[in-house]
Every structure is written in C-alpha cells, then in structure tokens.
C-alpha cells in the first residue's frame, strides 16, 4: 500500500458525506412512510 502525503486526512471526507446523506435520507423516508401510511390508517388505540 502506498504512503499518503502528509497533511491529508486519514479518512476520505467524501465517504462520511455519503454515509451521512444515506442516514438522513433513511430517516426522512421512514418518517414520511410513518406519517403518510401509518398515521393515515389511524393507529390502533387501546
């Protein structure tokens, strides 16, 4: 494995950006499904 030049971060910043974007998209889509499908059907109440 080649050596990295000094001054560069150890991990690529783009990787964290992609992981964060997917995490935010997952939360937003889950919340949309929750509101538009589950709440639209009126959840079961005891």
C-alpha positions as CSV (number, residue, x, y, z in Angstrom):
1,X,0.0,0.0,0.0
2,X,1.4,3.4,-0.9
3,X,2.1,6.1,1.7
4,X,-0.2,9.0,1.9
5,X,1.3,12.5,1.5
6,X,1.5,14.4,4.8
7,X,-1.3,16.9,5.5
8,X,-4.1,14.8,4.1
9,X,-6.9,13.5,6.4
10,X,-6.6,9.8,7.3
11,X,-10.2,9.0,6.0
12,X,-11.7,10.4,2.9
13,X,-14.2,13.1,3.7
14,X,-16.5,12.1,0.8
15,X,-17.1,8.7,2.5
16,X,-18.5,10.4,5.6
17,X,-20.6,12.7,3.4
18,X,-22.2,9.7,1.5
19,X,-22.8,7.8,4.8
20,X,-24.4,10.9,6.3
21,X,-26.6,11.5,3.2
22,X,-27.8,8.0,3.3
23,X,-28.6,8.2,7.0
24,X,-30.5,11.4,6.6
25,X,-32.4,10.0,3.6
26,X,-33.3,6.9,5.6
27,X,-34.7,8.9,8.5
28,X,-36.6,11.3,6.2
29,X,-38.1,8.4,4.2
30,X,-39.0,6.4,7.3
31,X,-40.7,9.5,8.8
32,X,-42.6,10.1,5.5
33,X,-43.8,6.5,5.5
34,X,-44.8,6.7,9.1
35,X,-46.9,9.9,8.5
36,X,-48.4,9.1,5.1
37,X,-49.2,5.4,5.6
38,X,-49.4,4.5,9.3
39,X,-51.0,7.7,10.6
40,X,-53.3,7.8,7.6
41,X,-54.7,4.4,8.6
42,X,-55.4,5.7,12.2
43,X,-53.3,3.6,14.5
44,X,-54.9,1.1,16.9
45,X,-55.8,2.6,20.3
46,X,-56.4,0.6,23.4
